[in-house]
Amino acid sequence: MERESPQADEPAVLVARVSGHLMTRQTVDTAVELVVALAAGIVPDSVGAGVSLVDDSGRRLTAAASDPLVWEADQLQYDLDEGPCLVAALDRVVCRVDDIATEPRWRRWCERAAHLGVRASLSVPLLTAGRCLGAVKVYAVEPGAFGEREEHLVGLFAEQAAVLLAEVSSRDDARWFGDRLTAALRDRDAVATAKGVLAERGHVDPDTAFAQLVSLSHRDRAPLRDVARAVVRSTWDDHHDRGVDVVDR
């Protein structure tokens, strides 16, 4: 069964809360926290998400996490100066760990992270305009929780998040950032609606419907939001062709 987050269920509530923060604290730290709040609901099988911003030398500038377990696993990387998130940021590569208990890389970090209960991780660099701002990462308490589908999904999110973080670090316009965040949430709504459409059409469960969306995104080399909007638009056209009244809610 797919686990939905409060952000996915009530995007308007998050937008309202975000707007209040942005009007009073126009800082990069706030932006990072907001990106983490969105990232936490992206992968259903994750225990939480985190974001780390680093400079060119790898020195951590700021960080945030959606769950204490994520924070502890990240802090171990900073303390030991090793781990998948740091490699993702410094080498600009995606780092996926299928089972931390048997992972041969970063043995000191893996051993300690396993004691915390972490069994899988996925770290994706935040790249924009030739720069790497850091990395976004998700953790899971079950091995094998992440695969190609999750890499693609978190990768799409990281592209948008990197642009947001880069812009907010150089601009003081809170309203501008709020508009961009609202647009990102609308994209999530479109994906949720399209997933429902495919589930109903094919009589499949939500996870299968979402996998179909990701597959279409891969096939067409198009952003997930654009594929989702096309699916929703095709449903509207079908209703219109049959003379069915559709109310835009």
N, C-alpha and C positions, 0 to 999 in steps of 0.2 A: 504494500500500500504506500502511496506517495505521501510524504510528510510535508505539509504546507507550513510556511512560516507566517507570523503575524504580518510581516511586510507584504507578503503576496496576497494575503486575505484582505488587508485594509490599507491599501496604498495611500488613500487620502489622509488617513491618520498620521502616517509617516511624513507626508508632505507638510502637514500643518506643524508637526513637531520640529521638522527640519527648518522650516521658514523662521520659526521663533529663535532657534539657535543662531541662524545665519545673521539675523538682524542685530544680535548682541555680541557675537564672537566671530569676527571675520578673520579666522586664522587657518593655517594649514592643518594644525592639529584637529580642528573641528571637521575639516573636509575629510581627513583620513578616517575619523570616527564614523562619518556618514557613509563613506564608501564601504567600510566594514559592515555596517548595518545592512546594506544592500547585499553584499557578498555572502553574508551568513545564510541567506535563504536560497542561494542559487543551486547548490548541490544537495538534494534531499538526504543523502547518506552521510553527510559531514556532521561532525560534532560542533563545528564552528569555523570561523574564518578570521584571518588577520591580514594586516597590511604593514609593511615596513618600508620606510623611505631611507635611502642611503646616498652618500656622496660618491664621487668617482673612486675614492680610495676604499670604499666599503664601510666607512664609518656610519653607524646608524644615526639618523637625524631625528626620526620620530617613529612611533609605532602605535598600533591599536589592535585590540582583539575583541571578539564577540563573546568569548567564553574563557574562564580562568584556565582551563586546560590548554587552550591555544596560547594564552599568554605565557604559561610555564614552559611549554614546548619551544616557543620562540626565544624566551629568555635563555634557555639552555644553549641555543645556537649562538647567541651573542656572547655568553660567558665563555664558551668553548672555542669560539671563532671557527666553527665548522657547522655544516648542515645544508640541506637542500635549498632553503630559502635564500641563504647567502650566495650560493652558487648561481641560483636563478637570476639574482640581481646583478652579480659581478660578471658572469659569463653570458648573460642575456639568453638563457636557454630555459626550456620547461624541464622541471625536475619532478618526476613522479616516483614515489616509493610505494611499491605494492604491499610489502610486508616489512615493517621496521625491524621485526625480530630476526629476520634473516638477511637484511640488507648489508652488503659488504662495504659500502661507502660510509664514511662518517661514523665509524664504529663507536666512538665515545658518545656522540650525540644519540645515536640509535639505541644504545644500551640504556641510557638514562631516560630517553623518551618512552621506551617500552615499559619502564617501571611506572611511568605516569599513567599508562593505559592507552597511549597512542599506538596505533598499528599501521596506519597508512597516511600518506601526505601527498599533496599536489601543490607545487609552487610555480607560479607563472610571472615572468618579468613584466613590469609596467613600462612599456616602450612608447615613446612619442617623439616625433621630429628628430630621430636619430639619437635621442637620449634615453637612458634607463633611469627611472626615478626610484626604483626599488622592486618590490615584488608583492603580489597578493597570494595568499596560501590558504588551503583548507586542510583540515585534519579529520581523521575518522578513527573510531575505536575498533573497527573490524578490518582485517586484511583484505586486499583486493577490492576496496570500496570504489576506487577510481579507475577509469579506463579511457579510451579514446573519446568517448562521448563527453565525459567530464572535462577532459583536456580542451576540447573544442569550445565547450560552454564557458569555462572559466577564461579561456583565451579571448573570447568575444567580449566578455565583461571587462577584462583587463585593458583591452584597447580603449574602451569608453572611459574607464576609471582613470587611466593615465592622462588622457586629454583633460579631464576635469581637474585632476590634481595639479597638472602643469599650469593650467589657466588660473586657478584660484590662488596659486602661489605668487602670481605676478599681477593680479588684479584685486582691487578692493571692492568690486561691485557685488555685493551680496545678492542683490536681486537677480543679477545675471546668473550666478551659480544656482540660485533657487530654481530659475527657469530651466536650466540644463538638467538638474536633478529631477524636476517634474517630468521632463521629456523622457528621461531614462525609465522612470516608473511607468509612464504610459507604454513604453516599449514592452515592459514586463507584462502589462495588462493584455497587450496584443498577443503575446506568446501564450498566455494562459487561455485566452479566448480561442485561439487557433488550435490549441491542444484539445480543448473541449469539442471543437468542430470535428477534428480528425477522429477522436474517440467515438463520437456519435455516428459518424459516417461508416467507420470500419468495425464498429461494435468491439472496440478494444479498450484495454485499461489505460489510464492516464500516462503511465510510464512508457507503454508501447507507442502511444500517440506522440509523446515528446521525442522519442527516438526517431520516429518518422520525420518530424520537423527538422531535427538535427541532420538526418540523412539528406533531406532536400537542400538544406543549407550547404552541405558538403558538395552535393551534385552540381548545384547552380553557382557555387562559389559566391554566395550572397549572404549578407548579414542575417542572422536569425530573425531579427525584427521585420526585415523586408519580406522574408518568406512567410512569416506569420500573418502579416498584413495582406499578402496575396491570397492566402488561404481564406481569411475572413472575407475579403472582397469577392472571392469566387462564390462564397456562400450567399452573400448579398445579391450577386447577379443571378444566381439560381432562383432565389426567392422572387426576385423582380420579374424574371422571365416567366415564372408560373403565376404571376399576378398575386403573390402573397404579400400582405402588408407586413413590413418589418419595422418595429419601433426601435429607434436608436436610444439605448439607455446609457 
